[in-house]
Amino acid sequence: MLLCSTEQRLSETAVLELQQLVQEVEALFTSAESSSTGCALRVLLMTELVGDSLLRALLPINSLRNAALLAVDSPLVAMVDVDLLPSTTLVQAVLEDPASAAKLVEQCQRKQLFVLPAFETQPRAPLEAGLQLAEQAGLGGQLHGSWLLAPGQA
């Protein structure tokens, strides 16, 4: 029987659902580990008992993310929500170039934060305009960048 830190028991339905989830995560891990093109995957499956049905609808609490960060043993980590799809050029632009990757690691060691945009800008938009928009967002300024988005994304 699975127990929480306060020794409360999970319902039998919850135990079955959790066991199914564990099997699915194990299958995902096995699949990822067998791939020669992926990175090393570390999986932590954490749950939290929440008695209030309204609280259950909220996003995972920060303590779960902080616990996941404790398992990191690489020089870089990205906090990525499930609905974020990183740019297809991110890996080529940053991590496949050893000099760029080394610079990124060095800057992170100096406690610099990098914010990945959660959207792709128009290919025709000038790079400088996108950088200015990101800078405005980082400084908490008023954003006037909807023209950078592809039609229908604004």
C-alpha positions as CSV (number, residue, x, y, z in Angstrom):
1,M,0.0,0.0,0.0
2,L,1.3,3.5,-0.9
3,L,1.5,5.9,2.0
4,C,1.9,9.6,2.2
5,S,4.2,11.4,4.7
6,T,1.3,11.8,7.2
7,E,0.6,8.0,7.0
8,Q,-2.7,8.6,5.3
9,R,-3.6,5.7,3.0
10,L,-4.4,6.2,-0.7
11,S,-7.8,4.9,-1.8
12,E,-7.7,1.6,-3.8
13,T,-8.7,3.5,-6.9
14,A,-5.9,6.0,-6.4
15,V,-3.4,3.1,-5.9
16,L,-4.5,1.4,-9.1
17,E,-4.2,4.7,-11.0
18,L,-0.8,5.4,-9.6
19,Q,0.4,1.9,-10.4
20,Q,-0.8,2.3,-14.0
21,L,1.0,5.6,-14.2
22,V,4.2,4.1,-12.8
23,Q,4.0,1.4,-15.6
24,E,3.6,4.1,-18.2
25,V,6.5,6.1,-16.9
26,E,8.7,3.0,-16.8
27,A,7.8,2.3,-20.4
28,L,8.6,5.8,-21.4
29,F,11.9,5.6,-19.6
30,T,12.8,2.3,-21.2
31,S,12.0,3.6,-24.6
32,A,14.0,6.8,-24.1
33,E,17.0,4.9,-22.8
34,S,17.0,2.6,-25.8
35,S,17.3,5.5,-28.2
36,S,20.7,6.4,-29.3
37,T,19.7,9.9,-30.3
38,G,18.3,11.2,-27.0
39,C,19.9,12.5,-23.9
40,A,20.2,10.6,-20.6
41,L,16.7,10.7,-19.0
42,R,16.2,10.8,-15.2
43,V,12.6,10.3,-14.2
44,L,11.1,11.2,-10.8
45,L,7.5,10.4,-10.3
46,M,6.1,12.4,-7.4
47,T,2.6,12.7,-6.1
48,E,0.8,14.8,-3.5
49,L,-2.3,14.0,-1.6
50,V,-4.7,16.9,-1.8
51,G,-8.0,16.8,0.1
52,D,-9.6,19.9,-1.4
53,S,-11.0,19.2,-4.9
54,L,-10.5,22.8,-5.9
55,L,-6.8,22.6,-5.1
56,R,-6.5,19.4,-7.1
57,A,-7.3,21.4,-10.3
58,L,-4.4,23.8,-9.8
59,L,-1.0,23.3,-11.4
60,P,1.6,21.3,-9.5
61,I,3.0,23.2,-6.6
62,N,6.5,24.6,-6.6
63,S,7.8,22.1,-4.1
64,L,7.5,19.3,-6.6
65,R,9.5,21.3,-9.1
66,N,12.1,22.1,-6.5
67,A,12.4,18.5,-5.6
68,A,12.9,17.6,-9.2
69,L,15.8,20.2,-9.4
70,L,17.5,18.3,-6.6
71,A,18.0,15.3,-9.0
72,V,19.8,17.4,-11.6
73,D,23.5,16.4,-12.1
74,S,24.1,18.2,-15.4
75,P,25.5,21.8,-15.8
76,L,22.2,23.0,-17.4
77,V,18.6,22.5,-16.7
78,A,15.5,23.9,-18.3
79,M,12.2,24.4,-16.4
80,V,9.8,23.5,-19.2
81,D,6.0,23.3,-18.8
82,V,4.2,20.5,-20.7
83,D,2.7,23.0,-23.1
84,L,6.0,24.6,-24.2
85,L,7.6,23.3,-27.4
86,P,11.1,24.7,-27.7
87,S,12.2,26.2,-31.0
88,T,13.4,23.6,-33.5
89,T,16.6,25.6,-33.9
90,L,17.4,25.9,-30.2
91,V,19.6,22.8,-30.2
92,Q,21.5,23.7,-33.4
93,A,21.9,27.4,-32.3
94,V,23.1,26.7,-28.8
95,L,24.0,23.2,-27.8
96,E,25.5,21.7,-31.0
97,D,28.1,24.5,-31.2
98,P,30.7,23.7,-28.4
99,A,31.7,27.4,-28.0
100,S,28.1,28.5,-27.6
101,A,27.4,25.6,-25.1
102,A,30.5,26.5,-23.1
103,K,29.5,30.2,-23.0
104,L,26.0,29.2,-21.8
105,V,27.3,27.0,-19.1
106,E,29.8,29.7,-18.0
107,Q,27.0,32.3,-17.8
108,C,24.7,30.0,-15.9
109,Q,27.5,29.4,-13.3
110,R,27.5,33.2,-12.8
111,K,23.9,32.9,-11.8
112,Q,22.5,34.4,-15.0
113,L,19.0,33.3,-16.0
114,F,17.9,32.6,-19.6
115,V,14.3,32.8,-20.6
116,L,13.2,30.8,-23.6
117,P,10.4,32.5,-25.6
118,A,7.3,30.4,-25.5
119,F,6.4,31.3,-29.1
120,E,8.1,31.4,-32.5
121,T,8.5,34.8,-34.1
122,Q,7.8,35.5,-37.8
123,P,10.8,34.4,-39.9
124,R,10.6,37.8,-41.6
125,A,10.8,39.7,-38.4
126,P,14.3,41.2,-37.7
127,L,16.3,39.4,-35.0
128,E,16.9,42.7,-33.3
129,A,13.2,43.3,-32.9
130,G,12.7,39.9,-31.3
131,L,15.6,40.6,-28.9
132,Q,14.2,44.0,-27.9
133,L,10.8,42.3,-27.2
134,A,12.5,39.7,-25.0
135,E,14.4,42.4,-23.2
136,Q,11.2,44.4,-22.6
137,A,9.6,41.2,-21.2
138,G,12.5,40.6,-18.9
139,L,12.5,44.1,-17.6
140,G,8.7,44.1,-17.0
141,G,8.1,46.7,-19.7
142,Q,5.1,47.3,-21.8
143,L,5.1,44.8,-24.7
144,H,4.3,45.9,-28.2
145,G,5.3,42.9,-30.2
146,S,2.2,41.2,-31.6
147,W,3.5,42.0,-35.1
148,L,6.3,39.5,-34.5
149,L,3.9,36.7,-34.4
150,A,2.7,34.7,-37.4
151,P,-0.9,35.5,-38.6
152,G,-3.5,33.9,-36.3
153,Q,-1.1,33.6,-33.4
154,A,-1.7,37.0,-31.8
